[in-house]
Amino acid sequence: MQDAVVMDNLRKTFGPKVAVEGLDLRVKAGSLTGLIGPNGAGKSTTIRMLMSILFPDSGTLQVLGKKSALESKDRIGYLPEERGVYRKMKVTQFLKYMGKLKGLRDPELSSRVRHWLERVQLADAANKRCEELSKGMQQKVQFIASVLHEPELIILDEPFSGLDPVNLRLLQQLMTEQHQQGRTVILCTHVMFQAEQMCQGIVMINNGRKVLDATIDEIRAAHEPSVVLFEPVEGEDPQQAASIEGIRRIENTRDGWAAHIDPHRLPAPQAVRAIANALQVRSVAAKRVTLEDVFVEQVAGGNAEKQAELRDALHGSADENEALEGASA
Amino acid sequence: MIRILHIAGREFASTVLTKGFIIGAVVVPAVLAVAIPVVVLILSQQKAPAIVGTVAVIDPTGEVAPRLAEYLKPEAIAERRGDLAKQAGAAMPSVPGASPEAAGQAMDIVLGTVPNLSVQILAPNADLDEAKGRIREAVKDDPDSTIAVAFIDPDAVVKGESAERFGGFGLTVMPRLDERIIGEIEAGLRRGVLDARYQANGFEKDTIQALTSVASRDTTEVTDEGERASTSAMSFILPMVMMLLVLGAVFTGGQYLLTTTIEEKSNRVVEVLLSAVSPTQLMAGKILGQMIVGLTMLTIYSGVGISALIAFSLGDLISPMDLVWMFLFFLTGYGMIASLMAAAGAAVNDLREAQAFMTPIMMFMMIPYFMMIVVPRAPNSTLSVTLSFIPPINPFIMMLRIASNDPPPVWQILLSLGVAATGAVVAVWLAPNFRTLIRWVRMA
């Protein structure tokens, strides 16, 4: 399969700060790839270089077979992280303007604008000024602007931030549809949970460097579960499990008691059996490995303090995670 | 190219359809055109109530007070104003629409309604302090109330034998008395003293006045259409007007460019736009759009001005070539100023921050204002010629020279235009450079 995006050894600095360093990346045409990492990892800078809004200090890139996005902007749909609308413009007017800049012409343009406004349940807002819309509604308008011209490559930078669960699910569905229609989609997010749910391929970035580039299946196959969740019966001391060889520590989490294991010394299935034998439990099961676990393991290794810091950085606000989980339920 | 036109079209439409632009470009000139004649009409109809009262005079000479009484008679005041109006009309032949009648109306507005004053001659030895005391008891609009007291020195008409100079007069008036009335009384006293002195010395008053006055006819100028009153005043005003037109249009476009650039950054719409067009296309579209805005302003205002000149048969004061130069210097001047404004807009986040960048630009652009009087008086002086080749002010200085009485040679105009065009190209190239755009994105 042909590559939609190719980056070779990209480097970008802002004064003394190195935003992106030695980045190699290939995104296959027709794939749905997640570009993930904590805030400030260099994701948006990478995307901006991809879009020729910023230019790399060194390295080369290709977009849809061209040397830069400037030569193929009509074939790319981009929803930037720093996005906005002309506040005084009417919704239809704004979308038509963006469509014209992307090379669309009436009557097809008008018909597509109508279709998309109906699709995202904004038909009633067609003649409202953009400033009259809620943030979530504006975000849907911006999404339409990025896909209106039916691009081959769609790049969405933090598309779900600030959306309520209902609109989040709608946007997920629309993205999936675009992918199913054969378009290449790059989802750029710091919420790894989202990427895990939707993407086939994952590229992890931290401090401007790529730390992982693989498919979800490959990642799961390569990373043994490292946590076993269990629920002891009343009167049982969960810390007893800490004495089992291969278990690093026991902690109480939102999901229940968690035994952190060293999968090389004690694989998850054995750990489940060992805990069930060591104490009376209502339930015990290996926790499926998440992208966050993989990211933390890749970056922090066994350093518990660094792991905690990373998880804090990744989670952002608790509310956001709850909203995301609620939406996916 | 079509995308640049789309961006320019949006810039133009979003600017000219704002209330601010419509008020500034259309409503204000329309309101002025209607309001000025109406205000003049209202003022000409408006007669303030006449000031009435008595002027008490202590005149030991016995010669001045009767003359003052004659001088302050309402009919005498009205007659003098009529003469003054005729003189004013004759003194302003080059002002379009000036006539003795119009000057008379203007004089009424300036001098107010003819006062109704009477003169009470007190005894030569009357007590001055007692007379002044009457002023405190004066009642408004009472013809018998004393509103002023004049005292004539005994030697005001005939000098004392050993004295070097004549005596004079003193005047005391009620508080807040209209300064035009005070001036009228002072003038009457001065006239009375002088006339009394002429008579005392055996001179004929009319002879002295005839000897000291020289009549002059209106200055005229010869044109292809014939002879007409001199337009020297218009020739002085015209360069200023043309320069201000170009400067105003350039700044209008530049100012809108600055604000829309800042608006796009604060709305965070700039990165959305950059996903569809290149930075150069975006900037070119914005500059083009606001240039058309400035051009619209220039066309409206210069159209009104030219219509006014034609209406007063002064259309030949501006040649078609002057208009061509005006539009060419607008384009180049706009290129330079707008690029500086766009760079300022790209480098900051809000208008308050933009002021820091605007201040040096504005200070530099004040130079044409300072030169507005100097250059038309000496359009080919070293200063004028030098300034007309220094960007970014040269388009404005050159407009002052072109519209002056002594326009520069064509080669100088073309050279200045070349300098301005080069400046515009350099400024356009410098303004939207990549470094600036990085700041756009990073600071958005």
Interface residues (C-beta under 8 A of the other chain):
Chain A: F14 R48 M51 S52 I53 L54 F55 L70 K73 I76 G77 Y78 P80 E82 R83 G84 V85 Y86 R87 K88 M89 Y97 M98 K100 L101 K102 Q142 A145 S146
Chain B: R3 H6 I7 R10 S14 N267 R268 V269 V270 E271 V272 L273 L274 S275 A276 V277 S278 P279 F434 L437 I438 V441 R442 A444
